[in-house]
């Protein structure tokens, strides 16, 4: 029987830069198994992946492990303390129009 916690720990620790900060909590209720994952804030992007694809793939693999063990496994990834600071830096400046509305209307020469 495959141990779902060991499997998830192996996969996540292979992805992250701070493997010592990986924490997995496993609870069982009438809905199945809930695995809660905590990682270092700098590693959140690696675990989630672009457009959430890495997290989706991990969830699919956990479902396969669960089917093998006749259980339903769900994964919850906790947001690190401090909010969304794990996200990649972005240009937060607001795009400014290159022309004012009046200048654009003048360019159309409608009159």
C-alpha positions, 0 to 999 in steps of 0.5 A: 500500500502506497503511503499518500503522505510519503508520496506527497512529501517526496513530490513536493520536496523534489520541487521546492528550494526549502524542503525543510519547510514542507509540512503536510497534515492528513485528516480523514472524514466522511468525505475522504482524505484531506491533505493540507500542505504548507510550504515556504513562501518563496516556494509557492510559485513552484508548487502552484505552477503556471496557471495552477498546472503543477498543483493540478498535476499533483492533485491528479497523482494524489487521486491515482494514489487514492484510487489504489488505496480505495480512498478519495484524496483532496489537497489543500495548499495553504497560503503562506503568512503575509498574503500574496508576497509569494507571487512573482514581481510584476510591473504594478504601474498603471498603463497610461494612454499615449494620447488624450481623448481630444488628441485621438479625436483630432487624429480621426479628422471627423469634422 
